[in-house]
């Protein structure tokens, strides 16, 4: 679907609401029903291990060892979040998995 076709589709279905166009979306070249894989999906699919980072002095610093599963990292992240107040889970390829 082309960008112009997508905008016409959105505007035709929701006349009451105004939508801000999403600039830079790669609509061109996609076939009907095809989608672009999100960075989250790529991170989860390619991860071999997980670790936790915390924001310290405006920088994301690794604060944990590597975990085999995302569940183990999530459990530890809840514990560390009480200390650091802002933690995130990353893959071994340094891609953001979860956390705000």
Residue pairs with C-beta under 8 A, 6 or more apart in sequence:
1 9
1 27
1 30
1 32
2 27
2 28
3 21
3 25
3 27
3 28
5 27
6 25
6 27
7 21
10 19
11 19
26 36
30 36
39 95
39 96
40 96
40 97
42 95
43 91
43 93
43 95
43 96
43 97
44 70
44 91
44 97
46 91
46 93
46 95
47 70
47 91
47 92
47 93
47 95
47 97
48 91
48 92
49 66
49 67
49 68
49 91
49 92
50 66
50 67
50 68
50 69
50 70
50 72
50 73
50 89
50 90
50 91
50 92
50 97
51 62
51 64
51 65
51 66
51 67
51 73
51 89
51 90
51 92
52 62
52 63
52 64
52 73
52 76
52 77
52 80
52 87
52 88
52 89
52 90
53 60
53 61
53 62
53 63
53 87
53 88
53 89
53 90
54 60
54 61
54 63
54 80
54 84
54 86
54 87
54 88
55 61
55 84
55 86
56 84
60 88
62 90
63 80
63 84
63 87
64 73
64 76
64 80
66 92
67 73
67 76
70 89
70 97
70 98
73 89
73 97
74 89
74 98
77 87
77 88
77 89
77 99
80 87
81 87
86 99
86 100
87 99
88 96
88 97
88 98
88 99
88 100
89 96
89 97
89 98
89 99
90 96
90 97
91 97
